[in-house]
């Protein structure tokens, strides 16, 4: 939150993220909105998924189902984080510039081939 930059998110089903946020969901959205302009988000989701959980502050694109994996990863700064949503969420963070750079290149290649959602992501459909 103290560093400007870009956060890249790939292979995420944001329903999992919403589930684990629970009652802290609105607090999370408020915190993320305060970072708008300092931090940008690009999120790759499965083709056809219309659950745009972070549309108030993120850009979305669809990746083909054949390239979609069940292990989401986040690239930010010099870090790579992988999230595993099981009985309890597990976060693996690798703070290694070369690893983050390699995943950033992979993300950007997918982003360039990805499709903008049909109806855009101007409405957060996941908000309840």
SVG drawing of the C-alpha trace seen along z (x, -y; Angstrom):
<svg xmlns="http://www.w3.org/2000/svg" viewBox="-27 -8 43 36">
<polyline fill="none" stroke="black" stroke-width="0.4" points="0.0,0.0 3.0,-2.3 4.4,-1.7 2.9,-2.7 2.7,0.0 0.8,2.7 -0.7,5.9 -1.2,8.7 -3.6,11.5 -4.0,14.6 -6.2,17.8 -8.5,16.5 -12.0,17.5 -12.9,14.5 -15.8,16.4 -13.1,18.1 -11.6,14.8 -15.0,13.4 -15.8,16.5 -12.7,16.1 -13.1,12.3 -16.5,13.0 -17.7,10.0 -14.5,8.1 -15.4,7.8 -16.6,4.1 -13.6,3.2 -11.4,4.7 -13.1,2.7 -12.8,-0.5 -9.1,0.1 -8.5,1.0 -10.4,-2.1 -8.1,-4.4 -5.2,-3.0 -6.8,-3.9 -4.3,-6.0 -1.4,-4.6 -1.9,-1.0 -3.4,0.6 -4.8,4.1 -5.1,6.4 -7.0,9.6 -7.3,12.6 -10.3,14.8 -11.7,17.8 -13.5,17.1 -17.2,16.6 -16.9,15.8 -18.9,12.7 -18.1,12.4 -16.2,9.1 -15.5,8.9 -13.0,6.0 -14.4,4.0 -14.5,0.8 -10.7,0.7 -9.5,3.4 -9.4,4.2 -10.5,7.7 -9.8,9.9 -10.9,13.4 -8.4,16.2 -9.3,19.3 -10.4,22.2 -7.4,24.2 -5.0,21.7 -6.9,21.4 -5.4,23.1 -6.9,23.6 -3.9,22.0 -4.1,18.2 -1.0,16.2 -0.3,12.5 2.7,10.6 3.5,7.3 6.8,5.5 9.5,8.2 7.1,10.8 5.1,13.7 2.2,15.0 0.3,18.2 -3.1,18.8 -4.4,22.2 -8.1,22.3 -8.7,25.5 -10.3,26.0 -8.1,23.1 -6.5,20.6 -2.8,21.0 -0.6,18.2 2.9,18.9 5.0,15.8 8.3,15.8 10.3,12.6 12.7,13.0 13.0,10.4 13.9,12.9 10.9,15.1 8.5,12.2 9.9,10.9 9.4,14.3 5.7,14.5 5.2,10.9 6.3,11.7 4.0,14.8 1.1,12.7 1.6,10.0 1.7,12.6 -1.6,14.0 -3.1,10.5 -2.2,9.5 -4.1,12.6 -7.0,12.3 -10.4,11.0 -12.1,8.0 -15.4,9.2 -18.5,8.7 -20.1,6.4 -17.0,4.8 -16.3,4.8 -17.9,1.5 -20.3,3.2 -19.1,5.3 -21.5,8.2 -20.2,9.9 -21.4,7.2 -24.2,8.4"/>
</svg>
